[in-house]
Amino acid sequence: MIRHKLIPLALTLTMALNGCASTTTPSESVSSGASGQEGEEPAGGASQNQTSSAAPAEFDPAELFTDRDMDTSYDESSSALIQLNGTTAESDAQGVEISEDVVTITDEGTYILSGSLEDGMVIVDAEDTDKVQLVFNGASITNGDSAAVYIKEADKVFITTAPDSENTLTNGGEYVAIDNNNIDGVIFSKADLTLNGEGTLTLNAQAGHGVVSKDDLKLTSGTYVITAASHGLSGKDRVCIAGGTLNITSGKDGIQAENDEDTSLGYLYIEGGTFQITAEGDGLSASSTLWVEDGDYNIVTGGGSANAVQQSDTRMERPAGGHGFQGGQPAGEAGMEPPTGEMSMEPPAGEMGMEPPTPPEGTEPSASSEGMETMSELAASETAAETTEDTTVSTKGLKATASLVLNGGTFNLDCADDGLHSNGDLTVNGGSYQIATGDDGMHADGALTISEGDVEITQSYEGIEGLSIDITGGDISLVASDDGLNAAGGADGSGTGNRMDQFKSTEGAYISISGGTLRVDASGDGIDSNGDLYVTGGEIYVSGPTNGGNSTLDYTGEGVISGGVFCGTGSLGMAQNFGTSSTQGVMMVSVDTQAAGTTIRLLDGDGQELGSWQADKEYSSVIVSCPEITQGATYTLEAGDTTTEVVMDSLVYGAGGMGGPRGGAGAGGGRGGMRNPDGQGLGAAQGVPEAQKGAFANPTAGSEAGN
């Protein structure tokens, strides 16, 4: 990749911008932590994380966990003992009722369970002000037709695994109603439920879910192995996880928070933990906000990216030389006017860069119907795609209906559908991401923001998609079979739909890149905005499309570059440059078709190399911008065996599909790799892998260049 000498300045600006972000620190509340006490105060130190102003008003992490949620201790001498004996149980404690294989707890306190029930149930049916702690110490409970643990009524229940203990709860494959509650989990709770401990709890749900809470579900410690026909963990009001180790295999979502009655509830908050999730549905899902502070996540959904429905780019081949049809300004010019005069729907074959459709056997469509039939086919395919999406099980890695906020964590996602998905906004403030997906790597119906983090999208249909995309920092690389970045708006799948409207701007759509490092390998458009495109900083490297229907850059509003480093390659047919409002020098040059891996070198008027880069794919168009390109100067661009002299009569050289004059064969740059003229590899100080080192900078310019 290209490395720029002004990286320290770019990083300083990025840090300054990040430092201006609004942050709040949750206040601490101290609890006595006494087991069995009625009152509970938030735990001091349980949520000592900074949260950004993106948090919804009702979401306060400082109030999520109490001291008792975090406390795994219990006093055995003052606890009630329950011995499970196969087909029955025994206990001499008050508050325990035993009827054959059903154990009912009716009073507040701590209860220690050991032994096994072969086909029984533990029921908590206490006062709605009572707090009950169940300690599993080598307990095994199987219920053939209902829950193993049923919390019918209480204020709050804690299920604690004793240190080093192994415990198992199993459902036999069906749920037969025993009251008016729809019991459908191995652990089913009508009250707030907290799971913690220092042992292991294995849950086998041959039908239904692993754990269900119709109020709050919290998990703060312990090891959990969950196999469920439906959801692994499911909470109605909120699911909050502070730690622990979870290994979940589920027929639906791995962890789900869902409330159909109150949109401010149904959120999922994770402060830390280790997660191994294999889900036929979504990995993590929230009907409102999904908020992650930290944790280690290995998530496979829907059989993984290899099991995704194959998608294709249905857009028509667009005309060479611009995004208009005929006439008008070049596509590289901002504020493009539509062509004047009448426009026929019957263009001659090939005039729009595509061959006429082949008619079915035995039919000969008239000339007047050919274009309309093509449009009808496109519309039908889009309708079919939308219908399929509506009826297909969601198989996303992380999914939120309101907003998805990621402040940290390590994620390895292999998903049949989107890796990260929000029906509202998506914010990445940190973390490390390895994403392979059958659809979008990251998708937001609203705003998608990346301020920092390491993101590697190794497989996707579209890499990063949102109504708006703001990148202010981070190290991002992506591979996309369609667009790399796409500001399109609308619901998920907008990257494959609306192809008939591909030249129309979308209100609110834009892409803004002001920091970080972005590497794009896209078979569709490299960077595609259905609105405006602004580049004010950062480093951007685009290996764009090889087909003439796509381009390195594609925007319908204005495209402005005023800072940073940009180097992109792609096909010539639809090549689009930054617009004339740009305040930093940029050149777009047409070259003879060059093979993948050929080196691009930019030399100043003295023959000094400003930088070099190797494109990942074949290309016939090159776009280069860096602060060292100034108006009035002369440069030489070497691309493989093609050499072009560029005189910067203005800050923007080459527009539309023109790209300036095609260069002639010359002494090509060779495979000089990512090295400056003194032979030293650049970029190592920023931790860039050896294979990606490079620079597009004047080695003698110094850090003040371009200020």
N, C-alpha and C positions, 0 to 999 in steps of 0.2 A: 504494500500500500504506500501511498505518498505521505511523507511527513513534512511538516512545515516548520520553519524556523521560529514562527511567532506563536508556537504552542504555549510557552509560559504566559504570554499575554492573554491568549484565549482562555487558558485555565483560570487565570486570575479573574477575568471578567465573569466566567461561569460561576466561580466560587462566590464572587460578590453578589451576583444575581441570586444564587441559592441562599446566601446569607440573609437576603432581604425578605425571604419567604416568611409568611406569618406562621409562627409556631407558638404552642402553648404547652406548658408542663403541668400535668395533672397534679392537684394538691394531694398530700398524704393525709390519710385518716388512720388513726391507730385504734386497734381493737384489743380487747382483753384476751381474745382467742380462747376463752374457757369453753371447753366442750360442754354442750348441752345448754348453754345459756340462750335465752330467748332472743336477745338483741345481737345484731351483727353489724359491724362497721367495716367499711372498705379497708383492705389490707394495705398498710404502708409498705411501699416497695413492690407491690404485686404488679403494678403497671407503670413503672417509672420510665416511660418512653415518651419522646416528644411526638406530638401529633400535629399534622398540618391543618390549616384552616379549611381544608376540603372536607373535614368531618361533618356529617350532618348534625344539626343542632341537638338531636335527641341522643347522640352517641357520645358518651363520656367514658373512655376506658378506665378512668380512676374508680368508677363505681361498679365495675364488672365483677371483680373478685374480692371476697371477704377473707379475713384471716382464717376463718374456719374452712373455706374452700381449699386453701393451701395447706392446711394442717392435716397430716396423715396419722397423728398420734391418737391413742385411746388408752384408757385405764382399765386393764383387764380385771382388776380386783373389784371394780365397781360396775362392771358391765354384766349384762345378762348373757348366759351361755345357752346356745341352742344346738343340740346334737341331732344331726340328720341320720336316720337309720334305715335307709332303703325305702321301705313302704310307709314309714311313719317317722316321727321325731319326738324328742323329749326335751323338756325344760321346766324348771321349777320357778321361773321368774314371773312376777306379776306383769301384766301387759302382753303375755304370750298365750295365745289360744291354739291348741292343736286338735285337728279333726282328721284322723287318719293321715293322709299325705299332704294336708294343707296346713301351713303354719301362718297364723294371723297375728300381727303385732299391732296393738291398740293404744300404746302409750309412748310418750317421749322417752328417749334414752339411747344407750349404745348396746347393740346386740351382736354377739360374736357367733357366727355360724360355721360349723365344721361337719364333715361327713358327706353323705350323698342321699338324695331323693331320686328314686328311679322314675317316677311319674307323678310329680307333685308340684307344689307352688308355694312361694312365700308372698303373703299379702301384707301390705302396710295400710291399715285403716284406722288412723288416729285422728285427733282433733286437728282442725285446720290451723291451729297455732303451734302445733307440736313439731319439733325437729327430731328426726330419727337418724341414727347412724347404724348402718349394717356393715359389719366387718366380716369379710370372707377370709377364712383361714383354712384352706384346703377344702373348699365346699364345691359340690357338684350337684346341680339340679337339672332334671330333664322333665319337660311337660309335653306330652304328645299332642295336645290340642289347645294350648293356650300359652300364656307367658310363664316363664320360670319365676320372674319377680314382677309383681303387680302392685304398684303404688297407687292405691285408690284415693286416699286422702291423707294429707299432712301439710304443714307449712313448707317444709323442705326436708329432703332425704339425702344423706351422704352414703355412698357405697364405697367402702375403703377395702383395698386388698392388703392383707397382712404382709409384712416383710418376707420375701422369698417364697411366698405361697403360690400354688397353682390352683386356679379355680375355673370351673366350666359351667356355663348355662346354655341349655339347648332347648329348641322347640322341635317338635316332631313332624311338622309339615302342614298343620292346619290350625285354624283358630275358631273355636266354637264359643259363641257368646255365652257369658255367665252373668252379665248384667247389661245395662244400657250403654256401656262404653264399648267402642269398637277397638278392642285389644288386638294389636297387630305387631307386637315386637317381643323379643325375648325378655327385655326389660321394658316395661310399659309404665309410664308415670303420668299421673294427672297433676302432680305437684312439681315444684322446682327440684331439680336433681343435679347432684354433683358427684362425679367419679374421681377418685384419687387413690393413692396408695403406693406401696413399695413392692407389690407382687404382680402377678399376671392374671388377667381375666380373659378367658376365651369364650366367645359367643358364637353359637351356631344357630342360625335362623334358616331352617329349611323352607320356611314360608315367612313372609313379612320382613320386618326390619330387625336390626341388631338391638339398637336402643332408641326408644321414642320418649320424648317429654312433651307434654302439651303445654308446658310453661317454659321455664329456662332450663337449658342443658349446659352444664359446665364440666370441663375435664381439666384437671390441673397436674396430674402426675400418674405414674403407673404404666404398665404395659398391657396392651389390648390387641387381641387377635380376633378379628370379626369376619365371619363369613355369613352373608345375608342374601336372601333371594331378592330383597328390595333394597332400601337404603341401609347403609351401615350405621350412621348416627343421624337422628332426625330430631330437631327441636322446633317448636312452634314460635315462641316469642324471640328467642335468641339462642345461639350456640356460641359459647365462649371457651377457648382452649388456651391454657397458659403453659402447658408442657406435656410430657408423657411421650410414649412410643405407641404408634397405632399402625397396625397392619390390617388393611381392610380389603376384602374382596366382595363386591356387591353387584346385584343384578340391576340396580338403578344407580342413584347417586352414592358416592362414597360418604360424604358428609353434607347434610342438607339443613338449611334453616328456612322455614317457609311459614308465612302467616298471610292467609288470604283475606283477613278481616281488617288488618291495620297495617298500612304501608310503612309506618315508622318502625314496625317490628319485623321479625323474620330476617334478622341480620346475623352474620357470622364474623366473629372476631378471633384471630389467632395471634397469640403473643409469642409462641414458640412451640417446639416439639419436633418429633421425627415422624414422618408420614410415608407409608408405602401403600398406595391406593391403586387397585385395579378395579375399574368400574365399567359396567355396561352403559351407564348414564354419564352424568357429569362427575368430575372428581370432587370439587368443592362448589357448592351452589347456595346462593342466598336470594331470597325474594326481595330484599332491599339492598343493604350495603354489605359487601365482603371486604374486610379490612385485615391485612396481614402485616405484622411487625417483624417477625422473624420465623425461623424454622427450616427444616430440611424436608423437601417434598419430592417424591418419585411417584408420578401419576401417569397411569395408562388408562385411556378411556375409549370405549367403543372398539376395542381390539387394536387400537393404535393407528397411527397415520397410514400404515400399509393397508388398513381396512377401510379407508375413506372412499366415498363415492367419487369417481373420477370426474373432474370438471374440465371444461374447455372454454377458451376465449371465443365467444360467438360474435365479436364485433366485426363489422365489415372492414375490408382493407381500405384504409383511408388514402386520399389522393396525395401523391408526392408533392412536397414543397409547401405544405401548410395544412392547417386544420379547417380551412374553408374548402368550398368545392371548386370554384374557379374565380379568378380575379381577386379583388380585394387586396389588403395588405398582407405581407408575409406573416406566417404564423408566429414568428418570433417577436412581432411588434405588439406592444400592449394596446388595448383598446381597439381590437380588430373590428372593422366595419363589415357587415354582411355584403356579399356581392350584389351588384345592382342588376336590374333586369329580371326577366322571367327565368325561372329555374324549372327545367323539365324533369319529370320523374322517369324519363326514358333515356338515360344516358347510353351512348354506344358502348358495346362490350369493351371492357378494359379501361374506360375513361375514368372510372372511380377507383381504379387500381384493383379491380376484381373481375373474375370471369363470370359470365352469366350462369345462372343455375341450370343444371342439367334436368330437363323435363322427365317425368316418369314415362315409362314405356307406353307407347300407344297414344301419347298426347303431344300436342304442339301448341304451347302457350303463345298467344299473340304477343307482339312486341310491347303492346301497351300494358300487359299484365305481368311481365317478367319481374320488374322491380317491386311491384306490390306483393307478388307471391313471396319474394324473398323477405320482405318486411313481415308478412303474415307468419312465415315460418319462424322468424326471430321472436315475434310476440308470443307465438304458441309455445316455443321452447322456454321462454321466460316464465310464462304462466305455469307450465309444468314444473319448473324448478321451484317456484314459490309454493305450489301445492305440496311438492315433496318435502320441502323444508317444514311446512306446517304440520305434517303428519309423522315426521321422522323423530325418533328419540334423540334428545339433545345429548351430545357426547363431547362436551367441552371440558377443558382442564379446570379452569376457574371461571365461574359465571356469576354475575351479579345483575339484578334487575335495575337497581337504582345507581349504584356506583361501586367501582372496584378500586381500592387503594392498596398499593404494595410499597411498604417502606423498607423492606429487607427480606432476607430469606434466600435459600438456595433451591432452585426449581429445575427439575428434569421432567419435562412434559412430552408425552407421546400420545397424540389425540387424533381421533378420527375427524373431529370438528375443530373449532377454534381452540388455540392454546389458552389465551386470556380473552375474556369476553365480558362486555358490559352493555346493557341496554341503555345506560346513561353515560357517565364519564368514566374514563380509565386513567389512573395516575400511577406512574412508576417513579418512586423517589429513591430507589436503591434495590439491591439484591443482585443475584446471579441467575440467569435464565438460559436453559438449553431447551429449545422447543422444536419439535417435529410435529406437523399437523397436516391434516387433509384439507383444511380451509385456511382461515386467517391465522397468522401467528399471534397478532394482537388485534382486537376489534372493539370499537366503541361506537354506539349510535350517536353519541355526543362528542365531547372533547376528549382527545387522547393526548396525554402529556408524559414525557419522559425527561426527568431532570438529572438522574444519574442511575448507575447500574451497569452490569455487564450482560448484554443480551445477544444471544446467538440463535437465530432461527435457521435451522439447517434444512427444513422442508416446509413449504407452505404454498397455498394457491396465491393469496396476497399476503405480503409480509406484515405490514402495519396499516390498518385502516381505521378511519374515524371521520366524523363530520369535519373536525379540525384536528390538526396534528401539530403539537409544539414539542420540539426537541431542543432542550437547553443544555444537556450534558449526557454523559454516559458513553459507553463503548458498544456500538450496535453493529452487528453484521447479520445479513439475511439473504436467503435464497428463495425466490418466488417463481412459480410457473406462470404467473400473470404479473400484476403490478407489484413493485417493491413497496412504495408508499402510495396510499390512495386516500385522498380527502374527497369522500363521495357523499357521505350522509346517508340517512335512511337506515333500514333494518339490516340485520346480518344477511350477507349474501349480495349486498349491493355491488360487490366487485364483479359478480357474474350477470347481474340483471341490468336493465335500463340501457342496453347497448344502442337502442334506437335513439336515445337522447344523449349520446356520448359527447356532443359538441356543446351542450347546454350547461351553463353555470348553475351551481347549487347554492342557494342562499346560506351564508354562514360557513361555507367550505373554504379552508385555506390550509396551507402547510407553511410553518415557520421553523427555521433551523438557525439557532443562534450559538450553539456550542456542542461539544462532544465530538465523537468520531463515528461516522456512518459509512458502512460498506454495503452496497446493494448489488446483488446478482439477480436480475429479473429478466424473464422471457417476454413479459409484457412491457408496459411503460416502466421506466426506472423509478421516476417520481411523477405522480399523476395527481393534479389538483383540479377538481371541478370548480375551483374558484381561483384564488391568488396563491402565489408561491413567493416566499421571502427567505433569502439566505443572508444572514448578518454575521455569521461566525461559524466556528467549527470546521471540521474536515469531512468532506463528502466525496466518496469514490463510487461511481456507478458503472457496472458492466451491464449495459442495457441490452435491448432486444436485437436479434439478428433478422427479424422479418420486417417488411416495410410498413406494416399496419400499426406499428408501435414506435415509441421513441424514447430516448434517454430522459427527456423532459416533456411533460404534457400538462399544460394549464390553460384554462379558458378565460381567466381574468388577466392580471398582470403578473409577470415574473421578474423579480428584482433581486439582484445580488449586490450587497454593499460591504461585504466582509467575508473572512474565512477563506477556505480553499475548496475548490470544486474541480474535479476531473472526471469526466464521464465519456463513455463510448456507446455506440449503438449503430443502428441501421441508418441509412441516409434518407430513405423514402419519406419519413415523417419527422425528420429532425427539426427540433425547435430550440432556439437559443433563449437566453434571458432577454428581457425587453430593454428598450432604450432608456427607461427610468433608472437603470442600474448606475451606481456610483463607483463601482469597482470594475477594472478592466476585465473583459471576458471575450474569448474568441471561440467561434465554432468553425471548424475546418473540415471540408470533405476530403477524404483520402481514398486511394485505391483500397479495395477490400483487403484487410489484413487478418492474418490467422490469430487465433487465441494465443495468448502468451507473448505476443510481440510487444516490444518496449516503446513507450511514448516518452519523448524527451522534449523539453522546452528550453531553448537557448536564447539568451539576450543578444543585443546587437554586437557585443564583443565576443560572442561564441561561448560565454560562460553558461554552464548548465544551471538552470533554475530548479530543475527537478526531473524525476523520471517515475514512470509507473508502468506496470504490466497489466494489460486488460485480460480478464478471465475468458472472454469469448471473442469470436470473430466480430469485426466492426468495419464501418466505412465512414463514420462520422466521429469527430472528437470535439468535446467542449472543455475548455480549460479556463479557470479563473483563479487568480491569487493576487495579493496586494502589490506584488512587484510588476504587474502589467500596468503600464501607464500610457496615457494618450500621447500620440506623436512618436512613440518609439517603434523600433522594428525588431521582430522576433523570428526565430526559426522553430517550426514544429516538425520533429521527426517522428514518424509513426511507421515502424517497421522499415520497409523499403521506399517509403514515400517521404519527401521533404517539401515543406511549404514555407515560403517567406510570408510573414504576416506584418503588414504596416497598419498600426493602430491609428487610423485617421480619426476615430472616435473611440469611446470607451467600449463600445459593443461592436465586434467584428463578426459578420455573418448573421443572417436572419432567415427565418423560415427554413426551407429545404436547401437554400443556397449554400451556406457554409463557406462562403468565399471560394476562390478558385481552387480547383483540384490540384494538389501538389504533384510534382513529377518525381520519377524514380531518382534516387540519389544514394548517397552513402548512408544507409539506414542506421538507426541508433543501435542496432544489435540488441542482444539480451544483456544489457548492462545491469539490469536488475534495479534494486532499490538502493542506489548509492549516489552520493553526491560526487562532485569532480575530484575531491581528494581521496576517494575510494573508501570512505568510511560509511558503514551502514547507519541510517538514521532511524530514529523512533524508538530505539531500545530503552531510552530513559523513561519512556511512557509505558513500558511493559508490553510492547507490541510483539507478537510472536515473530521469530526470525524470518519466516516465510513471507510476512506481510510488511517488512520494513521498506521504507521508501521516503521520498521527500518531494514536495513540489514547492521549493523555496529557493531564494537566492542565498547560497551559502555564505556570502559576504555581506548580506543586507543588515544583519543584526536584528535584535528584538524590537527595535523601534520602527522598522519598516512598516509602512501601511498605516501608521498611527494618524 
